Amino acid sequence: MEEAPRTPVITIGLNAGQATFNYSMTELKNLVEANNMTVVEEIQQSLAKPQPGTYFGTGKVEELATIVADDGVDIIVVNDELTPSQIRNLENVTKARIIDRTGLILEIFANRAQSREAKLQVQLAMLQYQLPRLHTSASQRLDQQTGSGGGGGFTNRGAGESQTEMSRRTIQRSINHVNHELKEINQAAATQRQQRERNQLPSVALVGYTNAGKSTLMNALVRQFGKSEEKQVFVKNMLFATLDTSVRQLTFPDQKKMLLSDTVGFVSQLPTQLVQAFRSTLAEAASADLLIQVVDYADPNREAMMATTEQTLHEIGVNDVPMITVFNKADLTEADYPSRAGDQLILSAQDDSSIAMLVDAMKEKVFHNYVTANFLVPFADGEVVAYLNDNAHVLSTDYAAEGTALKVELQQADFDRFKKYIVTD
């Protein structure tokens, strides 16, 4: 199946002296490509602060208008979130459609959403984004009404204002409806999380920048330690390839088990509306016993990406969860891997020895409460032996006249549950 032709766009950014400006422009280009567009020209302006009316200086806006007229490109993507009046003023001068950074990311999310929850979350974010921008579209409709002639402008203005209020009420009703649907989904998800907690399974959440390799890492772990019927998660080399949180159970050879979740990726200046809308999805990270921050080790901007991840986690209230940092894609660098220094690992998700090192690091963190004990289980209680074989690490098994003798490494909850069978050396 052939890929649809990419829409040509002009990108423009305002450099007000921020250290990450060049990086943000590179990221904007990647976001444009993720939205099936292509950058035909990039424009930058150095300015101490944005202009209130048009964000960019008058000369730069006129330059934009000239480029649009000469090249026939009718979409301009701006590397910041603009006010409704700035969008309207820029569109009036350039005669092109203006998409700000927030609008671009929302478009990408809308195109990628697959599950009902993700679609509702994106719909909510887009409605919240549109609400303060109604005046822009209403003004455009008024201009069109006036331009088409026929009658007094005062009547048209009144109709436009009435239309704006009607649209505002419609959007607010839609927001309330989506919030109600999401609340029901969130309650079901919270119930599932509580059930998993009752099952005493520790949870680990993969977090990090979009396209850092979280899904590839998860698939490598699921292939080795997941249930055979569990599906792999979607992987593609592009920003925001997947928006849904996937949860898989891992069972290791020593019968230790954990839940692993793959969360939506982050990006710098992630729109506030999306952070709020996806808060429930990211609750997997907030309730995790361990976070694994996945970083693209081959990307020269990885420090900025890590800062973005940590800032977004803070925004959603994830502050005190233990974390391992995985510098992934080491196979694309000259670094020796796998290697480990404390809670920092350099590895490749494509490499089995890297996965083994990561598993050791995860197990150290989430299974630290395991204890080793000797049990003597009467033959009549064979179901206890079966349970321990399935859910604990049985180090040795012997048989005595009184029953089955086992040396077992197990979690504290099971230790307490079967305390009556414990024997001392």
ABEGO torsion letter per residue (X at the ends): XBBBBBBBBBBBBBBAGBAAAAAAAAAAAAAAAAAGBBBABBBBBBBABBBAAAGBBAAAAAAAAAAAAAAGBABBBBABBBBAAAAAAAAAAAGBBBBBAAAAAAAAAAAABABAAAAAAAAAAAAAAAAAAAAAAAAAAAAAAAAAEGEBAAAAAAAAAAAAAAAAAAAAAAAAAAAAAAAAAAAAAAAAAAAAAAAGBBBBBBBEBBGAGAAAAAAAAAAAABBAABBBBBBBBBBGABABBBBBBBBBAAGBBBBBBBBBBBBBGBBAAAAAAAAAAAAAAAABABBBBBBBAABAAAAAAAAAAAAAAAAAGBAABBBBBBBBGAAABABBOBBBBEABBBBBAABAAAAAAAAAAAAAAAAAABBBBBBBBBAAAAAAAAAAAAABBBABBBBBAAEBBBBBBBBAAAAAAAAAABBBX
